[in-house]
Amino acid sequence: MIHPKYRFPHIGSIELTEDTLRLEGWEDLALGEIQRVACEYDEAFNRFTVNASDRLGFFGKGEPLVVTHCDRKMYLLIDWNFFTGFTDNRRWCEAINEKREKSISL
């Protein structure tokens, strides 16, 4: 298990506008260029990556927010709680996907 501050070098706020996902101090992503957004574990980031079995996030709500943009994957932990391992990723995933659907249908 590696503490997230060592695996995730970017720290800052996140903002969702009508057409952009803004990651402060890192990058601005146009919603139309984002290919996929999901909360899930994969071969690069599994449940053991940041959540030990003694954290509730090990069992659920600890999945990274995976943003696929220009054929690269970005793994985000939004408001990750050290004690529980929970994040706000599911809420953000829903919000981003809703905005993406609206921008695609326009």
N, C-alpha and C positions, 0 to 999 in steps of 0.2 A: 504494500500500500504506500502510495506517494501522496504527500499533502498537495492539494490542488494549487497552492501558490507556486509550487515548483513545476507542475505540469502545465499550468495556464499562466503564461507570462504577462498577459494583458489584463489590466484591472481598470474598470471605469463603468460609467453608466451606459444604459442601453435605452434607445428611443426609437419608437416606431411612428413614422409619419405616413402620409398618404401614399408615398411612392418610394420610401427609403427606410432601411433598417440601419440605424446609426449606432456604431459601436465606438464610443468615445475613446479617443487616443489610439485608435486602431484603424478602423475602416468604415466607410459608408457603402452599403450594398443597395443597389437599385432592386426593388422588389421584382421587377420584370426579368432580372438576370438570375434570380434565385431559382434553381431547378427543383429543390426539394427541401422541406423542413419537417423534421420528425424528432420525437423523444424516443430514443432507443439505444440499447447497447449493441455493439458490434465487435468485430475482431480487434479493432484498434483501441476500443474503450469498453471494457466489460464492468460488471458490477463490483469487481474487486479492485478496480483502478483507484477509486477514492473512498469507497465505503467498505469498512471492515464489517464482519458479520455482527458486531455489537452495535451497529448503527441501524436505525429503522430504514434509512435510505437504501440499505442493502436489499431489502425486500420489496421496495417500491418507492416511487417518487424521487429516485436518485439518478434517473437516466439523464445523460447529457442531451442538450438540445443540439441536434446535428443539422447544420445548415450546409447544403450542397450548393456551391456558387462557382460557376465557371470551372466545372469538373474538379473542384477541390472540396474537401470536407472541413468544416470549422466546427469544433466542439465547444459548446458554451455551458457554463454552470451559472445560472442566474440566481442570485441571492442564496447561494449554497450555505446551509447551516452546518457548522462543524460538528455539533453534538448529535443531530438527528440524521444528517446526510440528505435532508430534503432540499429541494430547489423549487423555484417558481417556473421551471421550464415548461411544464404542461400548459400553464396559463398563457405563457408567451408563444408557445407553439400554435395554440388555437388562434390567438390574436394575429400572428403573422400570416397564417394560412388564410384567415378571413380577408385580410387586406390584399393578399396575393390574388385570391379569387375575384375580388372586386376590381382590382386593377387589370386582370386578364379579361374580364367581361366587358370592360369599357371600350 
